[in-house]
């Protein structure tokens, strides 16, 4: 009875509908879970897509900026090449860079090395030029100093010449006065002697010549005086002998005294 009732219940339309409803409810739950997972995955994918889109926009913008930098660098390189007289090399490298980058880089390094060597040569030439300019400036300064020293020496020479001329004039005046007032030496031309004042040897020669004349005269005078003195002495001896001979007492009391020896005249 119970089994049949159970069988009747399970075979009933209501039970079958309830069972179908339960199955549909489970399917709805599975579908809801699946839909939730899909929504989560879609949101994640949408976020990834948004991130990728932002990265793409950033990459595009970076590429645009880099392209601008490349263009600016190209313009700078072109202007530098023109300034450095390398415009033909720039055109060749620009054309070769698109098809053979490696060869273009090798050629660029060779061009840069050649230009650096040329710049080094120019720098050396400029250095030599600057050294020459420095030496010329130093020589000009030395020349100016030499000119100043020469001008100063000329002024000192003129002052010395003026002093010498003044001293010479004073010496000529004093020499003429001395020659005129000198009693021992007789100068025929005192002014002529004064004119020789600038040459000491010439003055001494004239004075020596006049002194020799005076000395010769003194020598002759001394010689004559000595001859006269000898004659007087001889005459005195004769007179004394005569007096002694004529004296009654034999002249013993009137014997003449011995004559003094000759004296040399003062010079």
C-alpha positions as CSV (number, residue, x, y, z in Angstrom):
1,X,0.0,0.0,0.0
2,X,2.7,2.4,0.9
3,X,4.9,1.4,-2.1
4,X,2.0,1.9,-4.4
5,X,1.3,5.2,-2.9
6,X,4.9,6.2,-3.3
7,X,4.8,4.9,-6.9
8,X,1.7,6.9,-7.5
9,X,3.1,10.0,-6.1
10,X,6.3,9.8,-8.1
11,X,4.4,9.0,-11.2
12,X,2.0,11.9,-10.7
13,X,2.1,14.9,-12.9
14,X,2.7,17.3,-9.9
15,X,5.7,15.3,-8.8
16,X,7.1,15.3,-12.2
17,X,6.5,19.0,-12.5
18,X,8.2,19.6,-9.2
19,X,11.1,17.5,-10.2
20,X,11.4,19.4,-13.4
21,X,11.2,22.7,-11.5
22,X,14.0,21.6,-9.2
23,X,16.1,20.6,-12.2
24,X,15.4,24.0,-13.8
25,X,16.2,25.7,-10.5
26,X,19.6,24.0,-10.4
27,X,20.2,24.8,-14.0
28,X,19.3,28.5,-13.3
29,X,21.7,28.5,-10.4
30,X,24.5,27.0,-12.5
31,X,23.6,29.5,-15.3
32,X,23.7,32.4,-12.7
33,X,27.0,31.3,-11.5
34,X,28.3,30.9,-15.0
35,X,26.9,34.3,-15.9
36,X,28.6,35.8,-12.8
37,X,31.9,34.2,-13.8
38,X,31.4,35.5,-17.4
39,X,30.6,39.0,-16.1
40,X,33.7,38.9,-13.9
41,X,35.8,37.7,-16.8
42,X,34.3,40.3,-19.0
43,X,35.1,43.0,-16.5
44,X,38.6,41.8,-16.2
45,X,39.0,41.6,-20.0
46,X,37.4,45.0,-20.3
47,X,40.0,46.3,-17.7
48,X,42.8,44.6,-19.6
49,X,41.4,46.1,-22.9
50,X,41.3,49.5,-21.3
51,X,44.9,49.1,-20.0
52,X,46.0,47.9,-23.4
53,X,44.2,50.8,-25.0
54,X,46.0,53.2,-22.7
55,X,49.3,51.5,-23.3
56,X,48.7,51.7,-27.0
57,X,47.9,55.4,-26.8
58,X,51.0,55.9,-24.7
59,X,53.1,53.9,-27.1
60,X,51.7,55.9,-30.0
61,X,52.3,59.2,-28.2
62,X,55.9,58.0,-27.3
63,X,56.5,57.0,-30.9
64,X,55.3,60.4,-32.0
65,X,57.5,62.1,-29.5
66,X,60.4,60.0,-30.4
67,X,59.8,60.7,-34.1
68,X,59.8,64.4,-33.3
69,X,63.1,64.0,-31.4
70,X,64.5,62.1,-34.3
71,X,63.4,64.8,-36.7
72,X,64.9,67.5,-34.5
73,X,68.1,65.5,-34.2
74,X,68.1,65.1,-37.9
75,X,67.7,68.8,-38.4
76,X,70.4,69.5,-35.9
77,X,72.7,67.0,-37.6
78,X,71.9,68.6,-41.0
79,X,72.7,72.1,-39.7
80,X,75.8,70.9,-38.0
81,X,76.9,69.1,-41.2
82,X,76.3,72.3,-43.2
83,X,78.3,74.3,-40.7
84,X,81.1,71.7,-40.7
85,X,81.1,71.5,-44.5
86,X,79.9,67.9,-44.3
87,X,76.5,68.3,-46.1
88,X,77.5,65.9,-48.8
89,X,78.5,63.3,-46.2
90,X,75.2,63.9,-44.3
91,X,73.1,63.3,-47.5
92,X,75.0,60.1,-48.2
93,X,74.6,58.9,-44.6
94,X,70.9,59.8,-44.6
95,X,70.3,57.8,-47.7
96,X,72.4,54.9,-46.6
97,X,70.8,54.7,-43.1
98,X,67.5,53.4,-44.4
99,X,68.9,50.5,-46.4
100,X,72.2,49.6,-44.7
101,X,72.3,50.9,-41.0
102,X,75.5,49.0,-40.2
103,X,77.4,50.4,-43.0
104,X,76.0,53.9,-42.3
105,X,77.2,53.7,-38.7
106,X,80.7,52.5,-39.9
107,X,80.8,55.4,-42.4
108,X,79.6,57.8,-39.8
109,X,82.3,56.8,-37.3
110,X,84.9,57.2,-40.1
111,X,83.6,60.7,-40.9
112,X,83.5,61.7,-37.2
113,X,87.0,60.4,-36.7
114,X,88.3,62.3,-39.7
115,X,86.6,65.5,-38.6
116,X,88.0,65.1,-35.1
117,X,91.5,64.7,-36.5
118,X,90.9,67.8,-38.6
119,X,89.6,69.7,-35.5
120,X,92.7,68.5,-33.5
121,X,94.9,69.8,-36.3
122,X,93.1,73.2,-36.3
123,X,93.3,73.3,-32.5
124,X,97.1,72.7,-32.7
125,X,97.4,75.4,-35.3
126,X,95.4,77.8,-33.2
127,X,97.6,76.9,-30.2
128,X,100.7,77.7,-32.2
129,X,99.1,80.9,-33.4
130,X,98.2,81.9,-29.9
131,X,101.8,81.1,-28.7
132,X,103.2,83.2,-31.6
133,X,100.8,86.1,-30.6
134,X,101.8,85.8,-27.0
135,X,105.5,85.9,-28.0
136,X,104.9,88.9,-30.3
137,X,103.0,90.7,-27.5
138,X,105.9,90.0,-25.1
139,X,108.4,91.2,-27.7
140,X,106.4,94.4,-28.2
141,X,106.2,94.9,-24.5
142,X,110.0,94.4,-24.2
143,X,110.5,96.8,-27.1
144,X,108.3,99.4,-25.3
145,X,110.3,98.9,-22.2
146,X,113.6,99.2,-24.1
147,X,112.3,102.4,-25.8
148,X,111.4,103.8,-22.4
149,X,114.8,102.8,-21.0
150,X,116.5,104.3,-24.1
151,X,114.5,107.5,-23.7
152,X,115.5,107.6,-20.0
153,X,119.1,106.9,-20.9
154,X,118.9,109.7,-23.5
155,X,117.6,112.1,-20.8
156,X,120.3,111.0,-18.4
157,X,122.9,111.4,-21.1
158,X,121.7,114.9,-21.9
159,X,121.8,115.8,-18.2
160,X,125.2,114.2,-17.9
161,X,126.4,116.2,-21.0
162,X,125.0,119.4,-19.5
163,X,126.8,118.7,-16.2
164,X,130.0,117.8,-18.1
165,X,129.8,120.9,-20.2
166,X,129.3,123.0,-17.0
167,X,132.2,121.2,-15.3
168,X,134.3,121.6,-18.4
169,X,133.6,125.3,-18.6
170,X,134.4,125.7,-14.9
171,X,137.6,123.7,-15.4
172,X,138.6,125.8,-18.4
173,X,138.0,129.0,-16.5
174,X,140.1,127.8,-13.5
175,X,142.8,126.4,-15.8
176,X,143.1,129.7,-17.7
177,X,143.2,131.6,-14.4
178,X,145.9,129.3,-13.1
179,X,148.0,129.5,-16.3
180,X,147.8,133.3,-16.2
181,X,148.7,133.6,-12.5
182,X,151.3,130.9,-12.4
183,X,154.7,132.5,-11.6
184,X,156.9,129.4,-12.0
185,X,155.6,128.5,-15.5
186,X,155.1,131.0,-18.3
187,X,152.3,130.0,-20.6
188,X,152.3,131.9,-23.9
189,X,148.6,131.1,-24.5
190,X,146.6,130.5,-21.3
191,X,143.3,130.4,-23.2
192,X,144.7,127.8,-25.6
193,X,145.6,125.7,-22.6
194,X,142.1,126.1,-21.3
195,X,140.7,125.0,-24.7
196,X,142.5,121.7,-24.2
197,X,140.8,121.0,-20.8
198,X,138.6,118.3,-22.3
199,X,141.7,116.2,-22.9
200,X,143.8,115.6,-19.8
201,X,146.8,114.1,-21.7
202,X,146.9,117.2,-24.0
203,X,146.9,119.6,-21.0
204,X,149.7,117.6,-19.3
205,X,151.7,117.6,-22.5
206,X,151.5,121.4,-22.7
207,X,152.4,121.8,-19.0
208,X,155.3,119.3,-19.3
209,X,156.6,121.2,-22.3
210,X,156.5,124.5,-20.4
211,X,158.0,122.9,-17.3
212,X,160.9,121.4,-19.4
213,X,161.7,124.9,-20.7
214,X,161.8,126.2,-17.1
215,X,163.8,123.3,-15.9
216,X,166.3,123.7,-18.8
217,X,166.6,127.3,-17.9
218,X,167.1,126.4,-14.2
219,X,169.7,123.8,-15.2
220,X,171.6,126.3,-17.3
221,X,171.4,128.9,-14.5
222,X,172.8,126.4,-12.0
223,X,175.6,125.4,-14.3
224,X,176.6,129.0,-14.8
225,X,176.4,129.7,-11.1
226,X,178.5,126.7,-10.3
227,X,181.1,127.9,-12.8
228,X,181.0,131.4,-11.3
229,X,181.3,129.9,-7.8
230,X,184.4,127.9,-8.8
231,X,185.9,130.9,-10.3
232,X,185.3,133.0,-7.2
233,X,186.7,130.2,-5.0
234,X,189.9,130.0,-7.1
235,X,190.2,133.8,-7.0
236,X,189.7,133.8,-3.3
237,X,192.5,131.2,-2.8
238,X,194.8,133.3,-4.9
239,X,193.9,136.4,-2.9
240,X,194.5,134.6,0.3
241,X,197.9,133.4,-0.8
242,X,198.8,136.9,-1.9
243,X,197.8,138.3,1.4
244,X,199.7,135.7,3.3
245,X,202.8,136.4,1.2
246,X,202.6,140.1,1.7
247,X,201.9,139.9,5.5
248,X,205.0,140.8,7.7
249,X,204.1,138.0,10.2
250,X,203.8,135.4,7.5
251,X,200.0,135.7,7.4
252,X,199.4,133.3,10.2
253,X,196.9,135.7,11.8
254,X,195.0,136.5,8.6
255,X,194.8,133.1,7.1
256,X,191.5,133.0,5.3
257,X,188.8,130.7,6.4
258,X,187.9,127.7,4.2
259,X,185.3,128.6,1.7
260,X,182.0,126.7,2.1
261,X,181.0,124.1,-0.3
262,X,178.7,124.8,-3.2
263,X,174.9,125.0,-2.6
264,X,172.3,123.7,-5.0
265,X,169.8,126.4,-6.1
266,X,166.1,125.8,-5.2
267,X,163.8,124.6,-8.0
